[in-house]
Amino acid sequence: MCTYQYMEYSCGHCRTIVSEWCSRYRGALQSHIRCRPEIRYHTTNDSLCSYCKEQQLPKPAWMPSKPQEGSRTYLSFYKSR
C-alpha cells in the first residue's frame, strides 16, 4: 500500500502527497493503478502553499491581465462569430 503524507500549510490549505510508492505501483504491469490512501504522516508547514505564494507575487508588466467576465473587453474578446 502506498504511504501518503498530509501537509497543512499556514495559509489554511491542505495537500495529500505520496511519501512512498508501494511495489505494486512501481511495477511495470499496474503502474497506472493507485492504492487507497493510507496517511501515515501529518505535517504542519509554517510556510504558504504554492498557490498562495503565486498570488502574493506581482505580475510582470509584460503579462496581460485576463478580462473579467461581463466586462466590455471580455464580451468583445470572447464574442461568438
Secondary structure, 3 states (H helix, E strand, C coil): CCEEEEEEECCCCEEEEEEECCHHHHCCCCCCCCCCCEEEEEEEECCCCHHHHHHHCCCCCCCCCCCCCCCHHHHHHCCCC
